């Protein structure tokens, strides 16, 4: 049985705007639709692979992480006691990192990745010495 993937990011500007970015088995790709490999092994259309052979350069535009920390837990405890501390600790953590990607064929886009792991992985795959 195949696997259903969730998008790791989204193209927010430029060519491919609105398309999803997936981290598939063989690397990253800009994809049309939802990736569902249960459909005879191919439930998606790859618009563009994102790798060293297709990308000329990339520029980091910034990354931001928000979520629970010691201050959140302390505020919750101060305002509502032990229950507030639990609510503060359970606050969801979110990450977003933006990369401007310039493809060798002249197309370009800004990609927003939703996890620090995928953000670091894509950067390391595109880094060329």
Protein Blocks (a to p, Z undefined) as FASTA:
>chain_A
ZZddddfbdcfehehihiacdddfkbccddedjddfkggoiacdcfbdcdfklpmbdcde
bdcdedddfklmmmmmmmnojmlmmmmmmpccddddddddddfkopacddddfbfklmmm
mmmmmpcZZ
